[in-house]
Amino acid sequence: MNDKVSEEEMTTLKRAFQLYDQDNDGIINIDEFKIIIMSLNKNLDEATATAIVKEVDKNNDCVIDFDEFVCAMIRLSPYSTTSSGLKHHDLQKWNPWSHFINNKYEEDELIECFRAFDTNHDGLISRTELDKVMRKLGEQLSQKDLEDMINEADTNKDGYIDYEEFKRLLA
């Protein structure tokens, strides 16, 4: 792994990796990883993304582990304003809340993001799922905070966030 990555950058990268590693097994499928890197850089075509994935998957096991993930994120950062080459702005993209609020999303990106929160894949984000994902991201929210977040998005007042509510929240 790159020794030039600061502690702050590493924390941000760990949070990002944890968000995408939904089953907590320490790896991300290469096809999913290709979608991730293409969503972060709209100028990447599929052939370039495939080449990056192949280059990053150093042990050719068809999955991306955390070390490979860090190397890829450093490689994908085109400007060098920190010790590792990552721009603070690039790192902010990995903060799910600031990234969602400040950007317009394609439908497939919203679906992928929703799926990251909908851990039981029932089409709804429950308070428990929200809490689980937020803890995974290093945020330990009170029950009141979780309730407030659900209430903000839950326009039909069923106690859950469905995809349409999620989409409206981020639009």
C-alpha beads as a LAMMPS data file, in Angstrom:
LAMMPS data file: protein, C-alpha beads

171 atoms
170 bonds

1 atom types
1 bond types

-500.0 500.0 xlo xhi
-500.0 500.0 ylo yhi
-500.0 500.0 zlo zhi

Masses

1 110.0

Atoms # bond

1 1 1 0.000 0.000 0.000
2 1 1 1.063 3.581 -0.579
3 1 1 2.877 5.054 2.442
4 1 1 2.185 8.585 1.178
5 1 1 -1.552 8.446 1.951
6 1 1 -2.331 10.638 4.947
7 1 1 -4.306 9.365 7.917
8 1 1 -7.279 11.549 6.919
9 1 1 -7.198 10.228 3.348
10 1 1 -6.932 6.651 4.586
11 1 1 -9.951 7.119 6.871
12 1 1 -11.974 8.479 3.948
13 1 1 -10.897 5.622 1.709
14 1 1 -11.761 3.055 4.398
15 1 1 -15.255 4.521 4.712
16 1 1 -15.710 4.418 0.955
17 1 1 -14.512 0.834 0.738
18 1 1 -16.805 -0.208 3.590
19 1 1 -19.772 1.358 1.847
20 1 1 -19.179 -0.711 -1.280
21 1 1 -18.164 -3.894 0.563
22 1 1 -21.763 -4.629 1.513
23 1 1 -21.184 -8.115 2.898
24 1 1 -18.090 -7.104 4.913
25 1 1 -15.897 -9.781 3.348
26 1 1 -13.058 -7.358 2.547
27 1 1 -13.461 -7.487 -1.233
28 1 1 -15.418 -5.847 -4.053
29 1 1 -16.352 -7.771 -7.191
30 1 1 -14.414 -6.440 -10.213
31 1 1 -17.580 -5.824 -12.242
32 1 1 -19.045 -3.750 -9.409
33 1 1 -15.733 -1.948 -9.006
34 1 1 -15.723 -1.041 -12.693
35 1 1 -19.175 0.548 -12.262
36 1 1 -17.893 2.449 -9.224
37 1 1 -14.887 3.943 -10.998
38 1 1 -16.943 4.814 -14.079
39 1 1 -19.494 6.624 -11.885
40 1 1 -16.693 8.635 -10.262
41 1 1 -15.210 9.677 -13.584
42 1 1 -17.761 10.237 -16.341
43 1 1 -14.941 10.559 -18.878
44 1 1 -13.865 6.931 -18.451
45 1 1 -15.086 4.661 -21.203
46 1 1 -15.692 0.988 -20.535
47 1 1 -12.452 -0.156 -22.206
48 1 1 -10.369 2.213 -20.064
49 1 1 -12.228 1.188 -16.911
50 1 1 -11.641 -2.490 -17.738
51 1 1 -7.931 -1.809 -18.263
52 1 1 -7.712 0.009 -14.925
53 1 1 -9.463 -2.849 -13.137
54 1 1 -7.093 -5.403 -14.685
55 1 1 -4.078 -3.309 -13.720
56 1 1 -5.326 -2.760 -10.163
57 1 1 -6.220 -6.424 -9.551
58 1 1 -2.568 -7.270 -8.893
59 1 1 -3.137 -10.887 -7.865
60 1 1 -5.657 -11.597 -10.668
61 1 1 -8.262 -13.009 -8.286
62 1 1 -11.112 -11.056 -9.942
63 1 1 -11.870 -9.083 -6.782
64 1 1 -10.566 -5.799 -5.406
65 1 1 -9.283 -5.846 -1.837
66 1 1 -8.674 -2.721 0.220
67 1 1 -5.014 -2.277 -0.792
68 1 1 -5.940 -2.570 -4.462
69 1 1 -8.814 -0.128 -3.890
70 1 1 -6.435 2.460 -2.404
71 1 1 -4.029 2.077 -5.326
72 1 1 -6.889 2.554 -7.788
73 1 1 -8.174 5.668 -6.067
74 1 1 -4.692 7.198 -6.088
75 1 1 -4.290 6.326 -9.763
76 1 1 -7.674 7.817 -10.646
77 1 1 -6.877 11.111 -8.969
78 1 1 -5.422 13.220 -11.796
79 1 1 -4.072 16.143 -9.755
80 1 1 -1.547 16.133 -6.991
81 1 1 -2.372 18.517 -4.151
82 1 1 -1.765 16.172 -1.239
83 1 1 1.097 13.862 -0.390
84 1 1 -0.560 10.942 -2.149
85 1 1 -1.917 12.813 -5.128
86 1 1 -5.499 12.826 -3.911
87 1 1 -7.279 16.148 -3.981
88 1 1 -9.409 17.062 -0.986
89 1 1 -12.273 17.537 -3.463
90 1 1 -11.775 13.964 -4.705
91 1 1 -11.923 12.660 -1.162
92 1 1 -15.183 14.508 -0.545
93 1 1 -16.729 12.431 -3.306
94 1 1 -16.418 9.476 -0.962
95 1 1 -18.483 11.118 1.770
96 1 1 -21.895 9.761 0.777
97 1 1 -23.895 12.648 2.193
98 1 1 -21.904 15.528 0.681
99 1 1 -21.520 13.693 -2.604
100 1 1 -25.243 12.990 -2.908
101 1 1 -26.343 16.481 -2.028
102 1 1 -23.926 18.300 -4.324
103 1 1 -24.387 16.233 -7.477
104 1 1 -27.011 15.198 -10.001
105 1 1 -27.209 11.458 -10.467
106 1 1 -28.031 9.079 -13.199
107 1 1 -30.767 6.593 -12.398
108 1 1 -28.328 3.658 -12.207
109 1 1 -26.150 5.531 -9.697
110 1 1 -29.158 6.228 -7.497
111 1 1 -30.245 2.607 -7.664
112 1 1 -26.751 1.414 -6.721
113 1 1 -26.616 3.840 -3.833
114 1 1 -30.084 2.833 -2.637
115 1 1 -29.019 -0.815 -2.719
116 1 1 -26.052 0.009 -0.478
117 1 1 -28.517 1.169 2.185
118 1 1 -31.198 -1.467 1.519
119 1 1 -29.119 -4.288 2.951
120 1 1 -31.921 -6.872 3.077
121 1 1 -33.005 -6.006 -0.503
122 1 1 -36.703 -5.613 0.290
123 1 1 -36.966 -2.275 -1.509
124 1 1 -37.128 -0.260 1.715
125 1 1 -34.565 1.355 3.996
126 1 1 -35.478 0.718 7.618
127 1 1 -34.139 2.531 10.664
128 1 1 -32.058 -0.586 11.423
129 1 1 -30.546 -0.619 7.919
130 1 1 -29.830 3.102 8.068
131 1 1 -28.147 2.648 11.439
132 1 1 -26.087 -0.297 10.149
133 1 1 -24.803 1.598 7.105
134 1 1 -24.089 4.757 9.078
135 1 1 -22.116 2.749 11.673
136 1 1 -20.193 1.117 8.843
137 1 1 -19.309 4.632 7.707
138 1 1 -18.109 5.486 11.209
139 1 1 -21.195 7.489 12.213
140 1 1 -22.848 6.420 15.448
141 1 1 -26.171 8.225 15.472
142 1 1 -28.655 8.402 18.319
143 1 1 -32.092 6.843 17.882
144 1 1 -33.475 10.389 17.656
145 1 1 -31.054 11.266 14.838
146 1 1 -32.018 8.097 12.963
147 1 1 -35.700 8.860 13.460
148 1 1 -35.177 12.411 12.192
149 1 1 -33.381 11.123 9.090
150 1 1 -36.172 8.639 8.340
151 1 1 -38.859 11.271 8.962
152 1 1 -37.149 13.752 6.648
153 1 1 -37.280 11.339 3.733
154 1 1 -40.406 9.323 4.586
155 1 1 -43.096 11.311 2.766
156 1 1 -45.724 8.552 2.911
157 1 1 -45.141 8.131 6.681
158 1 1 -44.848 4.328 6.628
159 1 1 -41.661 4.373 8.713
160 1 1 -39.393 3.374 5.819
161 1 1 -37.580 5.080 2.965
162 1 1 -38.552 3.604 -0.387
163 1 1 -36.630 4.236 -3.587
164 1 1 -38.816 7.137 -4.766
165 1 1 -38.439 8.881 -1.392
166 1 1 -34.683 8.279 -1.487
167 1 1 -34.510 9.704 -4.997
168 1 1 -36.502 12.815 -4.024
169 1 1 -34.249 13.363 -1.013
170 1 1 -31.149 13.432 -3.200
171 1 1 -32.627 15.324 -6.155

Bonds

1 1 1 2
2 1 2 3
3 1 3 4
4 1 4 5
5 1 5 6
6 1 6 7
7 1 7 8
8 1 8 9
9 1 9 10
10 1 10 11
11 1 11 12
12 1 12 13
13 1 13 14
14 1 14 15
15 1 15 16
16 1 16 17
17 1 17 18
18 1 18 19
19 1 19 20
20 1 20 21
21 1 21 22
22 1 22 23
23 1 23 24
24 1 24 25
25 1 25 26
26 1 26 27
27 1 27 28
28 1 28 29
29 1 29 30
30 1 30 31
31 1 31 32
32 1 32 33
33 1 33 34
34 1 34 35
35 1 35 36
36 1 36 37
37 1 37 38
38 1 38 39
39 1 39 40
40 1 40 41
41 1 41 42
42 1 42 43
43 1 43 44
44 1 44 45
45 1 45 46
46 1 46 47
47 1 47 48
48 1 48 49
49 1 49 50
50 1 50 51
51 1 51 52
52 1 52 53
53 1 53 54
54 1 54 55
55 1 55 56
56 1 56 57
57 1 57 58
58 1 58 59
59 1 59 60
60 1 60 61
61 1 61 62
62 1 62 63
63 1 63 64
64 1 64 65
65 1 65 66
66 1 66 67
67 1 67 68
68 1 68 69
69 1 69 70
70 1 70 71
71 1 71 72
72 1 72 73
73 1 73 74
74 1 74 75
75 1 75 76
76 1 76 77
77 1 77 78
78 1 78 79
79 1 79 80
80 1 80 81
81 1 81 82
82 1 82 83
83 1 83 84
84 1 84 85
85 1 85 86
86 1 86 87
87 1 87 88
88 1 88 89
89 1 89 90
90 1 90 91
91 1 91 92
92 1 92 93
93 1 93 94
94 1 94 95
95 1 95 96
96 1 96 97
97 1 97 98
98 1 98 99
99 1 99 100
100 1 100 101
101 1 101 102
102 1 102 103
103 1 103 104
104 1 104 105
105 1 105 106
106 1 106 107
107 1 107 108
108 1 108 109
109 1 109 110
110 1 110 111
111 1 111 112
112 1 112 113
113 1 113 114
114 1 114 115
115 1 115 116
116 1 116 117
117 1 117 118
118 1 118 119
119 1 119 120
120 1 120 121
121 1 121 122
122 1 122 123
123 1 123 124
124 1 124 125
125 1 125 126
126 1 126 127
127 1 127 128
128 1 128 129
129 1 129 130
130 1 130 131
131 1 131 132
132 1 132 133
133 1 133 134
134 1 134 135
135 1 135 136
136 1 136 137
137 1 137 138
138 1 138 139
139 1 139 140
140 1 140 141
141 1 141 142
142 1 142 143
143 1 143 144
144 1 144 145
145 1 145 146
146 1 146 147
147 1 147 148
148 1 148 149
149 1 149 150
150 1 150 151
151 1 151 152
152 1 152 153
153 1 153 154
154 1 154 155
155 1 155 156
156 1 156 157
157 1 157 158
158 1 158 159
159 1 159 160
160 1 160 161
161 1 161 162
162 1 162 163
163 1 163 164
164 1 164 165
165 1 165 166
166 1 166 167
167 1 167 168
168 1 168 169
169 1 169 170
170 1 170 171
